[in-house]
Amino acid sequence: MARGLGKGINAFFPELEELDEKSNEIIELDISELRPNPYQPRKTFQVEAIEDLKNSILEYGIIQPLLVRKTIKGYEIIAGERRYRGAKEANLATVPVIIKELNDQKMMELALLENLQRENLTPIEEAQAYVNLMESYQLTQEELSKKLGKSRPHIANHIRLLQLPEQVTAMINNGELSMGHGRALLSLKNKQVLTEVVKRISKEKLNVRQVETLVQQLNEPQPKVSKEKVKKDVFIAEYENRLRDHFGTGVKIHQGKNKGKIEIEFYNNDDLNRIIDLFNH
């Protein structure tokens, strides 16, 4: 579902209302004259979504015209690149457009706002769009939230995602991880284990709640073990490591004089079922 701007583009471009009255003429342009927007905030275009859009265009046509500006090499798309891609897939010869006169700065800003209003950006793309708007207009998060009609926590939570490593943001962009996964990973204190945690999320298909529990467990301080204890249990520790690798969770072996026991940690019912399944293989 597309996320709306709330108060809309006129919060940033009040002059567009007057401009629109004068230049809202819709014309048909040869699709070969169009070029993608170099300031397009969207970096990923889902193949399935473009295919669905193509089918819709074939059945109903392009309902909303593209916004473009004239350049030396033709026309650059200000807003509507998904419609442009869908039209190309549908082999349309022409597309309806509205031509605007914008400089590079205004084009970038309007493209960001149009995408935030009409396109279903990924959380990372949305976060970067917020940052770009704040930098362009010298706004604080609070000021941006008032202009967009978005809550400040909504904007702040998105922007925090940009603190994640590129490996993680790329996975959020392509849908392998959700925004909830990303927010949970931000809480991980030991960043050195992040890669292993991400691998486990992918391998075991962990949901957000499971990741939150895992991160909480990893953030807990580990008890210090004396050197004497380490030397005494060196072989037991090796067995614990092998079991830990097998089950993907904490394992402790307690060895008594006459008997011993093995403790296997689990975080919730789903994790318990996962471990039990491992016993059956």
C-alpha positions in Angstrom: 0.0 0.0 0.0 1.4 3.4 -0.9 2.3 5.7 1.9 0.8 9.2 1.6 2.4 12.5 2.4 -0.4 13.7 4.5 -0.3 17.5 4.0 1.0 17.1 0.5 3.4 18.6 -1.9 2.0 22.2 -1.5 3.6 22.3 1.9 6.9 22.6 0.1 5.7 24.0 -3.2 2.9 26.5 -2.6 3.8 28.1 -6.0 2.8 24.8 -7.8 -0.9 25.6 -7.3 -0.6 28.8 -9.4 1.8 27.0 -11.8 -0.6 24.1 -12.2 -3.4 26.4 -13.3 -1.2 27.7 -16.1 0.6 24.5 -17.2 -1.6 21.5 -16.6 -2.1 20.7 -20.2 -1.8 17.0 -20.9 0.0 16.0 -24.2 1.1 12.7 -25.7 4.8 12.2 -26.1 6.7 9.6 -28.0 8.0 7.2 -25.3 11.4 7.2 -27.0 11.9 10.9 -26.1 11.7 10.1 -22.3 14.6 9.6 -20.0 14.6 8.3 -16.4 14.9 10.9 -13.7 18.6 11.1 -12.5 17.3 12.2 -9.1 14.9 9.2 -8.7 15.0 8.2 -5.0 13.7 4.7 -5.9 16.6 2.3 -6.5 14.7 -1.0 -6.8 11.8 -1.8 -9.1 10.2 -5.1 -8.4 9.8 -7.2 -11.6 6.4 -8.5 -10.5 5.1 -5.0 -9.7 6.1 -3.7 -13.1 4.4 -6.7 -14.8 1.2 -6.0 -12.8 1.4 -2.4 -13.9 1.9 -3.4 -17.5 -1.2 -5.5 -17.4 -3.2 -2.7 -15.9 -2.0 -0.3 -18.5 -2.9 -2.7 -21.3 -6.4 -2.9 -19.9 -7.1 0.6 -18.7 -4.3 2.8 -20.2 -2.3 5.3 -18.2 -4.8 7.0 -16.0 -2.4 9.6 -14.4 0.0 11.5 -16.7 3.7 11.6 -16.1 5.4 14.8 -15.0 8.4 15.7 -17.2 10.7 18.6 -18.0 12.2 19.4 -21.3 16.0 19.1 -21.7 18.5 19.2 -24.6 18.3 15.4 -25.1 14.5 15.1 -24.8 12.4 14.9 -21.7 13.4 13.9 -18.2 10.8 12.2 -16.0 10.1 14.1 -12.8 7.6 11.7 -11.5 6.1 8.5 -12.9 9.1 6.2 -13.7 7.1 3.1 -12.7 4.4 4.1 -15.2 7.1 4.7 -17.8 8.6 1.3 -17.2 5.2 -0.3 -17.3 4.4 1.5 -20.6 7.6 0.3 -22.2 6.8 -3.3 -21.2 3.3 -2.8 -22.7 5.0 -1.6 -25.9 3.2 1.7 -25.9 4.3 4.2 -28.6 3.2 7.3 -26.6 2.4 8.3 -23.0 0.4 11.2 -21.6 2.6 13.8 -19.9 2.4 17.2 -18.2 5.5 19.4 -18.9 6.9 21.4 -16.0 9.7 24.0 -16.0 12.0 23.1 -13.1 15.7 23.6 -12.3 17.8 20.7 -11.1 17.2 21.5 -7.4 13.5 21.8 -7.7 13.3 18.7 -9.8 15.1 16.6 -7.2 12.9 17.9 -4.4 9.7 17.4 -6.4 10.8 13.9 -7.4 11.4 13.0 -3.7 8.0 14.4 -2.6 6.1 12.8 -5.5 7.6 9.4 -4.6 6.8 9.8 -0.9 3.3 10.6 -1.8 2.5 8.2 -4.6 5.1 5.4 -4.7 5.5 2.5 -2.3 9.2 3.1 -1.5 11.2 0.6 0.6 11.9 1.7 4.2 15.5 2.5 3.2 14.5 4.6 0.1 11.9 6.4 2.3 14.6 7.1 4.9 17.0 8.5 2.3 14.2 10.7 0.9 13.6 12.2 4.3 17.3 12.9 4.8 17.5 14.5 1.3 14.5 16.7 2.1 16.0 17.8 5.5 19.3 18.6 3.8 17.7 20.5 0.9 15.5 22.6 3.1 17.7 22.8 6.2 14.9 21.2 8.3 15.0 19.3 11.6 13.1 16.1 12.0 10.4 17.9 14.0 10.0 20.6 11.2 9.9 17.9 8.5 7.2 15.9 10.4 5.0 19.0 10.5 5.4 19.7 6.8 4.7 16.2 5.8 2.0 15.4 8.3 4.0 12.5 9.5 4.8 11.7 13.1 8.4 12.5 14.3 8.9 8.9 15.5 7.9 7.6 12.1 10.6 9.7 10.4 13.2 9.1 13.1 12.7 5.3 13.0 13.2 5.3 9.2 16.3 7.5 9.4 17.9 5.2 12.1 17.8 2.4 9.6 20.5 4.2 7.6 22.9 3.4 10.5 22.8 -0.3 9.5 25.6 -1.8 7.4 25.1 -1.8 3.6 24.7 -5.6 3.7 21.6 -5.2 5.9 20.1 -2.2 4.1 20.4 -4.0 0.8 18.5 -7.0 2.2 15.7 -4.6 3.5 15.6 -3.0 0.0 15.1 -6.3 -1.8 12.5 -7.6 0.8 14.7 -10.2 2.5 14.4 -8.4 5.8 11.6 -6.1 7.0 11.9 -2.7 8.7 11.1 -4.6 12.0 14.1 -6.8 11.5 16.3 -3.8 10.9 15.1 -2.0 14.0 15.8 -5.1 16.1 19.3 -5.4 14.7 20.0 -1.7 15.6 19.8 -2.8 19.2 22.6 -5.3 18.9 25.4 -4.1 21.1 28.2 -6.4 19.7 28.3 -5.4 16.0 30.9 -8.0 15.3 28.3 -10.8 15.5 25.9 -8.9 13.2 26.8 -10.9 10.1 26.2 -14.2 11.8 22.9 -13.0 13.2 21.8 -11.9 9.7 22.8 -15.3 8.3 20.7 -17.0 11.0 17.7 -14.9 10.3 17.9 -15.9 6.6 18.6 -19.5 7.2 15.9 -20.1 9.9 13.4 -17.5 8.6 13.2 -15.8 12.0 10.4 -13.4 12.5 10.8 -10.0 14.1 9.8 -11.1 17.6 12.3 -14.0 17.4 15.1 -11.6 16.3 14.2 -9.2 19.2 14.5 -12.1 21.6 17.8 -13.3 20.1 19.3 -9.8 20.2 18.2 -9.4 23.8 19.9 -12.6 24.7 23.1 -11.7 22.9 23.1 -8.3 24.7 23.1 -9.9 28.1 26.5 -9.8 29.8 28.2 -13.2 29.7 29.4 -14.6 33.1 33.2 -14.5 33.6 34.8 -17.9 33.9 38.0 -18.3 35.9 41.2 -19.6 34.2 41.2 -22.6 36.5 37.6 -23.5 35.5 38.5 -23.1 31.8 41.4 -25.5 32.1 39.4 -27.9 34.1 36.5 -28.1 31.5 38.4 -27.7 28.3 37.0 -30.9 26.8 33.5 -30.2 28.0 33.7 -26.7 26.4 34.6 -28.4 23.1 31.5 -30.6 23.3 29.4 -27.5 24.2 30.7 -25.7 21.1 29.9 -28.6 18.8 26.3 -28.8 20.2 25.9 -25.0 20.1 26.8 -25.1 16.4 24.4 -28.0 15.7 21.4 -26.5 17.5 22.2 -22.8 16.8 21.6 -21.8 20.4 23.3 -21.7 23.8 24.2 -25.2 25.2 25.7 -26.0 28.7 27.0 -29.3 29.9 27.0 -29.9 33.7 29.2 -32.8 34.8 28.7 -34.2 38.3 30.3 -37.0 40.1 27.7 -39.6 39.3 25.7 -38.0 36.5 25.5 -35.0 34.3 23.0 -33.0 32.3 22.8 -30.9 29.2 20.9 -27.6 29.0 19.7 -26.3 25.6 18.4 -22.8 25.5 15.3 -21.8 23.5 13.6 -18.4 23.2 10.0 -19.3 22.5 7.7 -22.1 21.2 8.8 -21.7 17.6 12.5 -22.0 18.6 11.7 -25.0 20.8 10.0 -26.7 17.8 13.0 -25.9 15.6 15.3 -27.6 18.1 13.1 -30.7 18.5 13.0 -31.0 14.7 16.8 -31.2 14.8 16.6 -34.2 17.1 14.6 -36.0 14.4 17.2 -35.5 11.7 
